[in-house]
Amino acid sequence: MAQQRKLGLPTDQRRAMLRNLVTSFLKHGRIETTITRAKETRNMAEKMITLAKRGDLHARRQVLAYVTEKKVVEDLFENVAPKYAERNGGYTRIYKMGPRRGDGAEVAVLELV
């Protein structure tokens, strides 16, 4: 498995933050966050979409174990996954937006292709 970025957080907080970012991303189809967080979110979001493409009960339970909202999982399986049925990965796109005004952190927009 690939090395995961630590993002300056303890493991439990990092996992909770990524779960929330992935849930928000799948809910809205687009989020704005820092570049490193966007890259980590992309990894997990693409895994969730790939599982949803399988469409069986086991895949649904695996996604439900990670994504925090049941409505988002239903939408993922019914609307998002069929849209990417012919596509082998690369479901997301990252745009760099430049530095954030408050702290100068590089901001990016993560969106579904």
N, C-alpha and C positions, 0 to 999 in steps of 0.2 A: 504494500500500500504506500502511496506517495506521502511524503512528509507534509504535515499540516502546519500552517502558520500559527504562531502563538498569539498574535494580535495584542500582546501586552496584558493578557487576562488569565486568571486561573482557569483550569480545565472546565469546571462546572459552569462558570460564567460565560466562557467562550462557546461552549455547546449550546447554552440557552440563547445566547445572542444569535448564533448562526441559525438555530431553529426558528427564531422569530423573524430573522431576515428572509429566510427561505419561504416561510409562510406568507409574509407580506409580499414578497416578490411574486409568488404564484397567485396570490389574491388579486394584485393590481396589474401584474404583467410588466411592471416597471418600478424600479426604486433608485434613489440617489443616495450614495454612500461613498466612503473612501475607496480608493482603488484596491487596496489589499483586501478589504472586507468584500468588495464586489467579486474579486477573483475566488475567494473562498466560498462565497454564496453561490457563484456559478457552478462550482464543482458539485455541490450537494443538490442544487436545483436540477441540473442535468441528470443526476442519478435518479431523482424522484420522477422526472418525466420519462426516463427509460423504463423504470418500474411500472409506471402507469401505462405505457405502451403494451406491456405484457398483458395487463388487464385481468389477471386471475385474482382469486381471493387472497392468496398468499402475498402477492405484490401489493394489494390494497392494504393489507394489515401492516406490511413493512412501511408503507408510506404513512399510514395513520400513526405508527409508532414515532415518526419523526416530525411530521407536520402537525401543528397544534390546533388547527380548526377543521372540523369535519366537513363543513361546507366547501372549504378550499379543496379538500381531497375529492369530493364529489365532482366539483367543477373540473379538476385536473383529469379525472378519469373519463368524464363525459364529453368535455369540450376541447381541452388542450391536447391530450394524447392522440386522439384521432387526427388532429391537424398535422401532427408530425409523424404519422404512420410510415410515410415513404422516406423520411429523413433519418440518416444514421449519425446521430449526435449533432453538436453545433446548434443547439436550440436557442442560445443566448448571444447577446452582443453587448460589448462594453464600450461606451464613449467616454473619453476623458474630457472633463469640464474645466480643468484648471484648479488653482488653489482656492480654498474656502476662505471667506473673509475674516472669520474670527481667529483661526489658529494657523492658517496657511496650509492645512492638509490638502493633498491632492484629491479632488472629488471626481467621481465617475458616475455615469448612469448605466444601470444594468437593465436590459430589456429583452423580451422574447423576440426572436426573429420572425 
